[in-house]
Amino acid sequence: MRLRYGMNPHQAATLENAPFTVLAGAPSYINILDALTGWQLVREAAERFGVPAAASYKHVSPAGAALGTTPAEAYTRARDADPKSSYGDFVAVSHRVDLELAAMLKRVVSDGIIAPGYDDGVLEILAAKKRGTYLVLAIDPSYEPPVEEVREVYGVRLTQERDAAPLPRDLPDDAVLGMIVARYTQSNTVVLVKDGMTIGVGAGQQSRVDCTRLAGEKAALWSAGPLAGVTMVSDGHLPFADNVEVAHRYGVTHIVEPGGSIRSDEVAAACATRGITWTPTAVRLFRH
């Protein structure tokens, strides 16, 4: 399949072995990256929790992700995490898109959607968005990717085992959801979660404390009430206790991270001082 363009309009791009069907629109390179990354997140979340999951993706990281009783509720909660960043997003939904979700998508600025199916009448609504250019992808929900992933950079081919490490079974739901979101977010990443939805995602920062601060600022900006009872998940170990100080300001009461830093004892002590539960998982979730 020839794509509309690559990462930039001056770059040609093609696609092979697609596990989805293009029902409307013409995909670009970044559309496909957002779609396939988002699908992995919502698929894993829905399988883990047994309810619909949705994610709002921008530039290969979620602006928000959430669980819901319906696909429309899940996406509403995902988009509410950071509606400014969700402007022009790519939507990923774990379940079939119904008329309720289609009616919501008709009102918001969005570039496309990936889902395992679409109810009668939905495609007509979505295909009319953006003057007929809205991208609609139907993913094969039974598709299983190869065990190995391959990437070429500057003529160098890299091969690695796909990240399918099992996540802990004995953590609270918000901690597990945060780990799932972190797995499909560009590193460095800190995810704040409350009641089955992200309320702040700090992604792609070189400094981990900047990830923590960014996630907290987003949570404070968009949350309807005072921040309390928030779970924070970090995709890599916290190198300094300053992350704990910042997290505490944004209502974090549980920090989940790989641990194993040379200063993890200091991090644990800082959590104990502030009444924060600290859980080291020994599972790193980098994504680049």
C-alpha positions, 0 to 999 in steps of 0.5 A, a space after each residue: 500500500 502506498 501511503 499518503 506520505 511519510 513522516 513529512 510530506 516530502 517523504 514517500 512511504 509504503 506499507 506491507 502486511 497490514 492487519 487492517 482494512 482502510 474503510 475511509 480516507 488515506 493513511 500517512 506514515 504517522 497515522 499508521 504509527 499512532 493507530 498500531 501503537 494505540 491498538 496495542 494499548 487498548 487491546 491489552 487494557 481491554 483483555 486485562 480488565 474486561 471492559 472497553 478501553 480507548 486511547 487518544 494518540 498524538 505523535 505516537 504517545 497517548 494524550 489520554 487513555 481510559 476504561 469505560 462501560 461503553 466505548 463512548 464513555 472510555 473515549 470521553 474519559 481518555 480525551 478529557 485527560 488532556 483535551 488540548 493535546 487531543 485536538 486532532 488526535 488518532 483514536 484507538 478503541 478496543 470494541 466495535 464503534 457504535 452510533 453513540 461514539 460516532 455521534 461524539 466523534 462527529 463533534 470533535 476535531 480528530 484525524 482518524 480511528 482504529 477499531 475492530 469493527 463498526 456498527 451499521 450507520 457508523 461508517 457513513 458518519 465518520 467518512 463524512 468528517 474532514 470533508 471526506 478525508 477522515 481515516 477509518 481503519 478496521 483492525 483484525 482483532 485476531 491478529 498476532 504480531 511476530 515475536 521479533 520486531 525489526 527496525 532499520 535506522 541509517 541502513 542498520 537493521 535492529 532486531 529485538 523480541 517484542 515487548 510482551 512481558 507479563 505485568 504483575 497480577 497483584 497490583 491495584 487496577 490503576 497501577 496496572 492501567 498505568 503500566 499498560 499506558 507506559 508500555 505504549 508511550 515514548 520514553 521517558 514516561 510518567 503516567 498519572 492514573 485515577 479511577 481507571 483513566 489517565 489524568 496526566 501523561 508526561 512523555 518523551 522527556 530527557 529528564 524523568 523529573 520533568 516527566 513527573 512535573 509535566 504529568 502533574 501540571 496536566 492533571 492539575 489543569 484538567 482535573 475537575 476537583 482536588 488531586 488526591 488518591 492518584 497513582 503514578 507509574 514510571 516506565 524507568 526507575 526514579 533516579 532521585 527523590 525529587 520525583 517523589 517531592 513533585 508527585 506529592 504536590 499533585 496528590 500521588 499516594 502510590 508510586 509504581 516504578 521498576 526500582 533498582 536505582 542506586 538511590 532507590 533507598 532514598 526514593 523509598 524513604 522519601 515516599 515513606 516520609 510523605 505517606 506514599 506507597 512505593 512499589 518496585 516492580 523490576 519491570 522496565 517499560 521503555 519505548 523508543 
